[in-house]
Amino acid sequence: MRYEILRDVLIIVVTAAAVLSALIGGLVFFVLRSILIKDVSSEVNQKVDSECRKLNGLSDIQLGVTYWIQKSYDNAIKVTERAIFQAQDVLSEDRLIFAKSNLGFYYAEKHKYALKQKQKPFWHWKQKAIELTKVGFDRYSASTPDLQAPDWIDNYVFVRVVFAQTDSEKAEIIQLIDELLPRGDLEAVRRYLEQSKEYISKN
């Protein structure tokens, strides 16, 4: 009789422990599931947001080129500024440099156009345009495919030429062009460099 009571108590204790363990296990499962789903959802949302911003940025950069071809400098500037502001943290290095170099170039194009049309020039863009294009000038590498973009060199030279104000600035940029012209890796932009030299020599 004593053993039967002990057995019954033991069964009750073990059963209660099993039920308690199941309840705790279930609670832990649902808590962890809730946390994991929240983390996964958050991570997926961040990834989707990054990819969307990247695609929008790339689209705006290309749209900027299209506007520039159409000589719609205001629109080219607007969409390229937007691309840099909204997507600079998700763009690859070469795409971001491309956007910055183009933006500085568009500033110079609009300034040059204003001068030609006898309109108010955009001298306040000078420093910013130089800084933007200098990023590409400094990072250009003839031996690194993603950074082998002669246009970055040409854009920097063009900006310096168009915004040159003093004789010393003009002499400095002419010397730079003379150093760049013989380089074989810049053959693709040689004609543009020569045009920049001709422009600055006449102005």
N, C-alpha and C positions, 0 to 999 in steps of 0.2 A: 504494500500500500504506500509506504514511504517512497519507494522508487517510482511508483506511478505518478505521485504528486510532483516529484522532482522532474520526471520526464515531461509532464504537462506544463510545468513552469518553464522548463527549458525550451519547449516548443513555442510557448507564448512569447518568450524573450527573443528567440531567434526570429520568429515571424514578425514581431514588432520591429526588430533591428532591420530585417529585410525590407519591410514596408517603408521605414524611415530612410534607409539607404536609397530606395527607389525614388522616394519623394525628393530627396536632396539631389540625387543624380539627375532627375528630370528637371528640377529647378536650375541646376548648373547648366544642363544642356540648352534650355530655352534662353537663359541669360547669355551664354556664349554665342548661341545662334543669332540672337538679336544684335550682339556687338559685332559679330563677323559680317552679318548682312549689311549693317550700317557702314562698316569699314569698306567692304567691297563696293557698295553703292557709291560711297564717297570717292573711292579711288577711280571707279569707272567714270563718274561725273567729271572728275578732274582731267582724266585722260581725254574724254570726249571734248571738253572745253579747250584743252590744249591743241588738239587736232583741228578743231573748228577755227580757232584763232590763227593757227598756222596756215590753213588753207585760205582764210580770208586775207591774211597778210601777203601770201604769195600772189593771190589774185590782184590785190591792190598794187603791188609792186609792178606787175605786168601791165595793169591798167594805166599806171603812171607812164610807162614807156609808150603805150598807145596814144595817150593824150599828148605826150611830148612830140611824137611824130606828126600829130595834127596841129602842132604849135599852140596847143591849149595849155599854156604853162601854169596858169592858176589851178586848173584841175589836176595836172600832173603833180604839182606841189602838194595839193590837198590830200590826194589818195596815198601818196608816198609817205607823207607825215603821219597819216593815220596808220599805215602798215607798221611803221617803226614804233609808234606809240603803243599800239595794241598787241603787237606780236613779237617784239624784239627778244623776249625771253624764250620763245619757242622756235624761232628761226635758226637755221644753221648759220655758222659764222660767215660763209661765203655769200649767202642770201642777204644777211643783214648788212654786210659791207657793201654789197651791190646796191641795196636800197639807200644807204647813207650816201654813197658816192653819187648815185643818180640824183638824190635830193639836192646836194650841193651844186651839182651841174645844172639842175632846173632853176635854182636861185640865180645862177650866173646867166643863164639864157634869158630869163625875164629881165634882169638888170641890163644886159646887152641890148635887148629889144627896146627897153625904155629909153636908153641913151640914143639909139638909132632913130627913134620916133620923136626925139626931143621932149620926152615925158620925164616926170620926176623919177630919177634913178633910185635904186635900192641899195645904197651904200651900207645901210644898217645890217644887211645880210652878209656883208663881206667876211667877217670873222667866223661866223657860223658855217658859211659855205666852205671856207678853207679847212676848218676843223673836220667837217663831214667827209670831204674828199681826201684829206690827209690820212684818214684811217686806212683807206684802200691803198694809197700810195705807199704807206709804211708796211702794210701786210703783204703787198704783192710779192710773189715768188715765182720765178721762171721754172723752178724745179718741183713745185707742188701743184698738182692738177687743179685742186679746188681754189687755189689762190693765184693761178696763172691767168690773170685777167688784165691785159694791156689797157683796156678801157679805163681802169682805175687810175692808171698813170696819166692818161690823156685827160680825164676829168679833172684831176688835180691841177694839171698844167693850165687847162682852159680856165678854170676858176681863178687861178693866180693871175692869168693874163687879163681877163675881163675886169677884175677888181683892182688891177695895178693903178696906183695913183701917183707915185713918186718916181723920179728917174732911177733912184737906187733899187726900187722894187722891180722896175722894168729891166734893169741891167742884171739883176739877180735871176730873174726868170728866163731871160735870154741865155744866160750862162747854163742854167739847168737844161733848157731845151737842147743846147749844143752838146751837152753831155749825154743826153738821151738818144739823140738822132742816130748815132752809129750802132746802137745796140740791136743785135739780131733778133732778140726776143720781143722787141717792140716794133717789128716790121709792120704788123697789122695796123698800127696807129701812126706810122711815120708821116703819112700825108697830113693827118690832123695836127701833128706836132709842128710841121712846117707851116701850116696855115695859122697856127697860134703865134708862131714867131713872126710871120708876116704881119699879122694883125697888130701885135704889140709894137712892132717897129714903126708902124704907120700912125699910131695913136699916142 
